[in-house]
Amino acid sequence: MHTIWIIDHYSSEPKYGGYSRQYNFAVGLAKRGYNVVVIASSFSHFTHNYISQKKVTISKINNNVHYIYVKTGEYKFNSSIYRFKGMIEFCVRSWKNIRNIEQKFGRPLWVVGSSPHPFVWILAFQIAKKYNAKFIAEVRDFWPLELETENTNSIYKLFFGLLSRLERWAFNNANKIICTLPYGDRYICDKLKIDRDKYTWIGQPLDCKRYDILMNDKKLPVDIEKFIFKQQFICVFAGYYMKYQGVYEILSAAKEIYNDNIPISFLFVGDGEEKDNMKKYVCKNKLHNVLIYDRIDKECIPTLLSRCNVNIAILSDPKVKKMLKYGLSMNKVNEYLYSGSVTILGYFMKENEVTESGGGFSYNPHEEKLSDIIMKIYNLSELEREKIGINGRNYAIQNHGVDALVEKYIEKILLQ
């Protein structure tokens, strides 16, 4: 059986709330006769809790799919130096265990290094070299662009230069490059001059069948159920309570709409460093149309999104504008579109999947008001909103359905 090793520091099974991209591909590839091993950290970057306290944990998904969780150090904040330490620990400890992984699950023919951070590429390349396998570099963020600022600190410049060279090295040495960003070729091929034959765009996969099952089976927490039951029209944000996610723009829109006495409510579900300040904002402004709730089980998200009228996602940080111009790669947006509700995307590029799909509305957060977009949707008829939801759902199936993307993965990467 053909064996694939996928190395993704932040991946996990969906029940643990991490990136589910590799899980979806692994299960899909297994159905087509491949044996897949996913190597990830047992410390969740998202919940900041351990999946397991063991040094190495093996989780069997089915006979052909296994997760290997390697224990790394913990951290409370994503900007912490301990997060960087965890990146190095993950690579070192994974390398120390490759012999045991090989003995249990077989030598890899392909080694995929997926880059929530670029050090994974070094690990994946060395493993591929050891087993004479093909090295696949998967890129989700262009780190040099994300970190590029006017900072003149010599240490910062040195670190930035290191990442830039590491990125180019990985692309040059990869047999194939997978990019999750829809316009990533403009950076990798046009700007960096990497061979276009290496490049393939494969977006975030969505397991539509599983989504439908969860939407019908999973119940929401009691407090959320009570809030939804009392409201006529609800806008929801599900994600990280960070400034760059536009949480204060949403709260500002909620305040404006509340002061105008319009029956629109706002539900926040998630966690993050702005949580306490968001609650203070709500109390200070006496916003009775807002509920800021904790993170909920990821498997409850399909039910939540389908029960609300509008789903909101915003990426408005001007510091990463250079990176964002190559498109978005967000599971959240795919789930929003598939939910059947209307999606709002705050994003400075006119090219995006929300407008392309007809499944919602996008706006430039630096030039337009979110409250105006919400009111536009509120004033539509129920039939008009339903048609928009159907558009989004159909687009998500065609462009992000896991079955279609697995076939693309096999054709463009594994059979080349």
C-alpha positions as CSV (number, residue, x, y, z in Angstrom):
1,M,0.0,0.0,0.0
2,H,1.3,3.5,-0.9
3,T,2.1,5.4,2.3
4,I,2.0,9.2,2.8
5,W,3.3,11.0,5.9
6,I,1.8,14.4,6.5
7,I,3.6,16.6,9.0
8,D,1.4,19.4,10.3
9,H,2.2,20.9,13.8
10,Y,-1.3,22.2,14.4
11,S,-3.4,19.5,12.9
12,S,-5.7,17.2,14.9
13,E,-8.8,15.1,14.7
14,P,-11.9,17.4,14.5
15,K,-13.0,16.6,18.0
16,Y,-10.0,18.4,19.4
17,G,-10.6,21.6,17.5
18,G,-7.4,21.9,15.5
19,Y,-6.9,22.3,11.8
20,S,-9.1,19.5,10.2
21,R,-7.5,19.9,6.7
22,Q,-5.2,16.9,7.0
23,Y,-7.8,14.8,8.7
24,N,-10.2,15.3,5.8
25,F,-7.5,14.5,3.2
26,A,-6.3,11.5,5.1
27,V,-9.7,9.9,5.4
28,G,-10.4,10.7,1.8
29,L,-7.1,9.3,0.5
30,A,-7.6,6.2,2.6
31,K,-10.8,5.4,0.9
32,R,-8.8,5.4,-2.4
33,G,-6.3,2.9,-1.1
34,Y,-3.6,5.0,0.5
35,N,-2.1,4.6,3.9
36,V,-1.8,8.0,5.7
37,V,0.1,9.0,8.8
38,V,-0.4,12.5,10.2
39,I,2.3,13.8,12.6
40,A,1.1,16.6,14.8
41,S,1.7,18.2,18.3
42,S,-0.3,17.0,21.3
43,F,-0.5,20.6,22.5
44,S,-3.4,22.4,20.8
45,H,-2.5,25.8,19.4
46,F,-6.2,26.7,19.6
47,T,-7.4,25.5,23.0
48,H,-4.0,25.8,24.7
49,N,-4.7,22.4,26.3
50,Y,-3.0,19.0,25.8
51,I,-4.7,16.3,23.7
52,S,-2.4,13.8,25.6
53,Q,0.3,14.1,28.2
54,K,2.3,11.2,26.8
55,K,5.5,11.8,24.9
56,V,4.0,10.1,21.8
57,T,0.4,9.2,21.3
58,I,-1.0,7.1,18.5
59,S,-4.6,7.6,17.5
60,K,-6.2,5.1,15.1
61,I,-8.8,6.7,12.9
62,N,-9.2,3.6,10.8
63,N,-7.0,0.8,9.5
64,N,-5.3,3.2,7.0
65,V,-5.2,6.5,8.9
66,H,-3.3,7.2,12.1
67,Y,-2.4,10.3,14.0
68,I,0.9,10.5,15.8
69,Y,0.8,13.2,18.5
70,V,4.2,14.4,19.7
71,K,4.3,16.2,23.0
72,T,5.7,19.8,22.9
73,G,5.9,22.6,25.4
74,E,2.8,24.6,26.3
75,Y,2.2,28.4,26.0
76,K,-0.7,30.7,26.9
77,F,-0.3,33.3,24.2
78,N,0.3,32.8,20.5
79,S,2.8,35.6,20.5
80,S,4.9,34.0,23.3
81,I,8.5,33.0,22.9
82,Y,7.4,29.6,24.2
83,R,5.4,29.1,21.0
84,F,8.6,29.5,19.0
85,K,10.3,27.1,21.3
86,G,7.4,24.6,20.7
87,M,8.1,24.8,16.9
88,I,11.7,23.7,17.4
89,E,10.7,21.0,19.9
90,F,8.1,19.6,17.5
91,C,10.7,19.2,14.7
92,V,13.3,17.7,16.9
93,R,11.0,15.2,18.7
94,S,9.3,14.2,15.6
95,W,12.7,13.4,14.0
96,K,13.6,11.2,17.0
97,N,10.5,9.1,16.5
98,I,10.6,8.5,12.7
99,R,12.2,5.1,13.0
100,N,9.3,3.9,15.3
101,I,6.8,5.4,12.9
102,E,8.3,3.6,10.0
103,Q,8.3,0.3,11.8
104,K,4.6,0.6,12.7
105,F,3.2,2.1,9.5
106,G,5.8,1.7,6.7
107,R,8.2,3.8,4.7
108,P,6.7,6.9,3.1
109,L,6.6,7.4,-0.7
110,W,5.6,11.0,-0.1
111,V,6.3,13.3,2.8
112,V,4.1,16.4,3.0
113,G,5.4,19.3,5.2
114,S,2.5,21.7,5.9
115,S,3.6,25.1,7.1
116,P,1.8,26.7,10.0
117,H,5.5,27.5,10.4
118,P,8.3,26.9,7.9
119,F,10.5,24.8,10.1
120,V,8.3,21.9,9.3
121,W,9.7,22.0,5.8
122,I,13.2,21.2,7.0
123,L,11.9,18.2,8.9
124,A,9.8,16.9,6.0
125,F,12.7,17.3,3.6
126,Q,15.1,15.4,5.8
127,I,12.6,12.6,6.2
128,A,12.0,12.4,2.5
129,K,15.7,12.4,1.9
130,K,16.2,9.5,4.4
131,Y,13.6,7.3,2.7
132,N,14.2,8.5,-0.8
133,A,10.6,9.8,-0.9
134,K,9.1,12.8,-2.7
135,F,9.1,16.0,-0.6
136,I,5.8,18.0,-0.9
137,A,5.9,21.6,0.5
138,E,2.4,22.8,1.5
139,V,2.1,26.5,2.2
140,R,-0.8,28.1,4.0
141,D,0.8,31.5,4.8
142,F,3.7,33.4,3.3
143,W,5.6,34.0,6.5
144,P,8.1,36.6,5.1
145,L,5.1,38.7,3.9
146,E,3.3,38.3,7.2
147,L,6.3,39.5,9.2
148,E,7.5,42.2,6.8
149,T,7.4,45.5,8.5
150,E,9.5,48.7,8.8
151,N,11.2,47.3,11.8
152,T,14.9,48.2,11.7
153,N,16.0,46.0,14.6
154,S,19.0,44.0,13.4
155,I,17.9,40.8,15.1
156,Y,14.4,41.1,13.5
157,K,16.0,41.8,10.1
158,L,18.2,38.7,10.6
159,F,15.1,36.5,11.5
160,F,13.1,37.9,8.6
161,G,16.0,37.2,6.1
162,L,16.3,33.6,7.5
163,L,12.6,33.0,6.9
164,S,12.8,34.4,3.4
165,R,15.7,32.2,2.5
166,L,14.1,29.2,4.1
167,E,10.9,29.7,2.1
168,R,12.8,29.9,-1.2
169,W,14.9,26.9,-0.3
170,A,11.8,24.8,0.4
171,F,10.1,25.8,-2.8
172,N,13.2,25.1,-4.9
173,N,13.8,21.7,-3.2
174,A,10.2,20.5,-3.2
175,N,9.0,18.0,-5.8
176,K,5.6,19.6,-5.6
177,I,4.1,22.7,-4.0
178,I,0.6,22.8,-2.6
179,C,-0.8,26.2,-1.8
180,T,-4.0,26.8,0.0
181,L,-4.3,30.4,-1.2
182,P,-6.3,30.8,-4.4
183,Y,-3.9,33.4,-5.9
184,G,-0.7,32.1,-4.4
185,D,0.9,31.5,-7.8
186,R,1.2,35.2,-8.2
187,Y,3.7,35.1,-5.3
188,I,5.4,31.7,-5.7
189,C,5.6,31.5,-9.5
190,D,5.5,35.2,-10.7
191,K,7.4,36.9,-7.9
192,L,9.8,34.1,-6.7
193,K,10.1,32.6,-10.2
194,I,9.5,29.0,-9.0
195,D,8.7,26.5,-11.7
196,R,4.9,26.7,-12.4
197,D,4.8,22.9,-13.1
198,K,5.5,22.3,-9.4
199,Y,2.6,24.5,-8.2
200,T,-1.0,23.4,-7.4
201,W,-3.7,25.3,-5.6
202,I,-5.8,23.0,-3.3
203,G,-8.1,24.9,-1.0
204,Q,-9.5,23.8,2.3
205,P,-11.6,20.6,2.1
206,L,-15.1,20.5,3.6
207,D,-16.7,17.1,4.5
208,C,-20.2,18.0,3.5
209,K,-21.7,14.7,4.5
210,R,-20.3,14.9,8.0
211,Y,-21.3,18.6,8.3
212,D,-24.9,17.6,7.5
213,I,-24.9,14.8,10.1
214,L,-23.6,17.2,12.8
215,M,-26.0,19.9,11.9
216,N,-28.9,17.5,12.5
217,D,-27.5,15.7,15.5
218,K,-25.6,18.2,17.7
219,K,-27.3,20.4,20.2
220,L,-26.1,23.8,21.3
221,P,-25.3,24.9,24.8
222,V,-28.4,25.9,26.8
223,D,-27.5,29.6,27.0
224,I,-27.0,29.9,23.3
225,E,-30.3,28.1,22.7
226,K,-32.1,30.6,24.9
227,F,-30.5,33.5,23.2
228,I,-31.4,32.3,19.7
229,F,-34.9,31.5,20.8
230,K,-35.6,35.0,21.9
231,Q,-34.1,36.8,18.8
232,Q,-35.7,37.5,15.4
233,F,-32.5,38.1,13.4
234,I,-29.1,37.0,14.4
235,C,-25.6,37.7,13.2
236,V,-22.9,35.3,14.4
237,F,-19.1,35.4,14.7
238,A,-17.3,32.1,15.4
239,G,-13.6,32.2,15.9
240,Y,-10.8,34.0,17.7
241,Y,-11.4,37.1,19.7
242,M,-8.6,39.1,18.2
243,K,-8.5,42.7,16.9
244,Y,-7.4,41.6,13.4
245,Q,-10.5,39.4,13.3
246,G,-12.6,42.5,13.4
247,V,-14.4,41.8,16.7
248,Y,-14.6,45.5,17.6
249,E,-15.9,46.4,14.2
250,I,-18.7,43.9,14.8
251,L,-19.4,45.3,18.3
252,S,-19.4,48.9,16.9
253,A,-22.0,47.8,14.3
254,A,-24.0,46.1,17.1
255,K,-23.9,49.4,19.1
256,E,-25.1,51.5,16.1
257,I,-27.9,49.0,15.3
258,Y,-29.0,48.8,18.9
259,N,-29.1,52.5,19.3
260,D,-31.3,52.7,16.2
261,N,-33.7,50.3,18.0
262,I,-33.5,47.7,15.2
263,P,-34.2,44.0,16.3
264,I,-30.9,42.5,15.2
265,S,-28.8,40.6,17.7
266,F,-25.1,39.5,17.7
267,L,-23.7,36.3,19.0
268,F,-20.0,35.7,19.5
269,V,-18.7,32.2,20.0
270,G,-15.0,31.5,20.6
271,D,-12.0,32.6,22.7
272,G,-9.0,34.9,22.5
273,E,-7.0,37.6,24.2
274,E,-9.7,40.3,23.6
275,K,-12.5,38.4,25.3
276,D,-12.5,40.4,28.6
277,N,-12.2,43.8,26.8
278,M,-15.1,42.8,24.5
279,K,-17.3,42.0,27.5
280,K,-16.3,45.4,29.1
281,Y,-17.4,47.1,25.8
282,V,-20.7,45.4,26.0
283,C,-21.3,46.3,29.6
284,K,-20.1,49.9,29.1
285,N,-22.5,50.5,26.2
286,K,-25.3,48.4,27.7
287,L,-25.7,46.3,24.6
288,H,-28.6,43.9,25.3
289,N,-28.4,42.7,21.8
290,V,-25.0,41.0,22.2
291,L,-24.0,37.7,23.7
292,I,-20.3,36.9,24.1
293,Y,-19.9,33.2,24.7
294,D,-17.0,30.8,25.3
295,R,-15.6,28.4,22.7
296,I,-18.0,25.6,22.0
297,D,-17.4,22.1,20.7
298,K,-16.4,22.4,17.0
299,E,-18.9,19.7,16.2
300,C,-21.7,22.1,17.3
301,I,-20.6,24.8,14.8
302,P,-22.7,23.4,11.8
303,T,-25.9,23.7,14.0
304,L,-24.9,27.2,15.2
305,L,-24.3,28.6,11.7
306,S,-27.4,27.1,10.2
307,R,-29.6,28.6,13.0
308,C,-28.4,32.2,12.5
309,N,-29.3,34.6,9.6
310,V,-25.8,36.1,8.9
311,N,-22.3,34.7,9.5
312,I,-19.5,37.3,9.7
313,A,-15.8,36.9,9.0
314,I,-13.4,39.9,8.9
315,L,-9.7,40.2,8.2
316,S,-8.8,43.8,8.5
317,D,-5.2,44.0,9.8
318,P,-3.3,46.4,7.5
319,K,0.0,44.9,8.7
320,V,-0.6,41.7,6.7
321,K,-2.2,43.4,3.7
322,K,0.7,42.2,1.5
323,M,0.0,38.6,2.3
324,L,-3.8,38.8,2.1
325,K,-3.7,40.0,-1.5
326,Y,-3.0,36.4,-2.5
327,G,-6.4,35.3,-1.3
328,L,-7.9,33.7,1.8
329,S,-7.7,30.2,3.0
330,M,-10.2,29.9,5.8
331,N,-12.2,26.8,6.8
332,K,-14.5,29.2,8.6
333,V,-15.6,30.9,5.4
334,N,-16.2,27.6,3.7
335,E,-18.4,26.5,6.5
336,Y,-20.2,29.8,6.5
337,L,-21.0,29.4,2.8
338,Y,-22.1,25.8,3.2
339,S,-24.4,26.6,6.2
340,G,-27.1,28.1,4.0
341,S,-27.0,31.4,5.8
342,V,-25.8,34.7,4.3
343,T,-22.1,35.3,4.6
344,I,-20.4,38.7,5.2
345,L,-16.7,38.9,4.5
346,G,-14.8,42.0,5.6
347,Y,-11.8,42.0,3.3
348,F,-10.0,44.6,1.2
349,M,-9.7,42.6,-2.0
350,K,-12.7,42.5,-4.4
351,E,-11.5,39.1,-5.6
352,N,-12.8,36.6,-3.1
353,E,-15.0,33.5,-2.9
354,V,-17.9,35.1,-1.1
355,T,-18.7,37.5,-4.0
356,E,-17.7,34.9,-6.6
357,S,-20.1,32.4,-5.2
358,G,-23.0,34.8,-4.7
359,G,-23.3,33.4,-1.2
360,G,-23.1,36.7,0.5
361,F,-21.5,40.2,0.5
362,S,-18.0,41.4,0.9
363,Y,-16.9,44.9,1.9
364,N,-13.7,46.8,2.6
365,P,-13.5,47.3,6.4
366,H,-11.4,50.5,5.9
367,E,-13.8,52.2,3.5
368,E,-17.3,50.8,4.3
369,K,-19.5,50.3,7.3
370,L,-20.4,46.8,8.5
371,S,-23.7,48.1,9.8
372,D,-24.7,49.2,6.3
373,I,-24.1,45.7,4.9
374,I,-26.0,44.1,7.7
375,M,-29.0,46.4,7.2
376,K,-28.9,45.7,3.5
377,I,-29.3,41.9,4.2
378,Y,-31.9,42.6,6.9
379,N,-34.1,44.5,4.4
380,L,-34.0,41.6,1.9
381,S,-37.0,39.3,1.8
382,E,-36.7,35.9,3.3
383,L,-36.8,34.3,-0.2
384,E,-33.9,36.5,-1.4
385,R,-31.8,35.5,1.6
386,E,-32.6,31.9,1.0
387,K,-31.4,32.1,-2.6
388,I,-28.1,33.7,-1.4
389,G,-27.6,30.8,1.0
390,I,-28.2,28.2,-1.7
391,N,-25.6,29.9,-3.9
392,G,-23.0,29.7,-1.1
393,R,-23.9,26.1,-0.4
394,N,-23.6,25.0,-4.0
395,Y,-20.3,26.8,-4.4
396,A,-18.8,25.2,-1.3
397,I,-19.8,21.7,-2.6
398,Q,-18.2,22.3,-6.0
399,N,-15.0,24.0,-4.9
400,H,-14.3,22.7,-1.4
401,G,-16.1,19.4,-1.1
402,V,-13.6,16.9,0.2
403,D,-14.3,14.3,-2.5
404,A,-13.5,16.7,-5.3
405,L,-10.3,18.0,-3.6
406,V,-9.0,14.5,-2.8
407,E,-9.3,13.6,-6.5
408,K,-7.3,16.7,-7.3
409,Y,-4.7,15.8,-4.7
410,I,-4.2,12.4,-6.2
411,E,-4.1,13.6,-9.8
412,K,-1.9,16.7,-9.4
413,I,0.4,15.6,-6.6
414,L,0.6,11.9,-6.0
415,L,0.4,10.7,-9.6
416,Q,2.8,13.2,-11.0
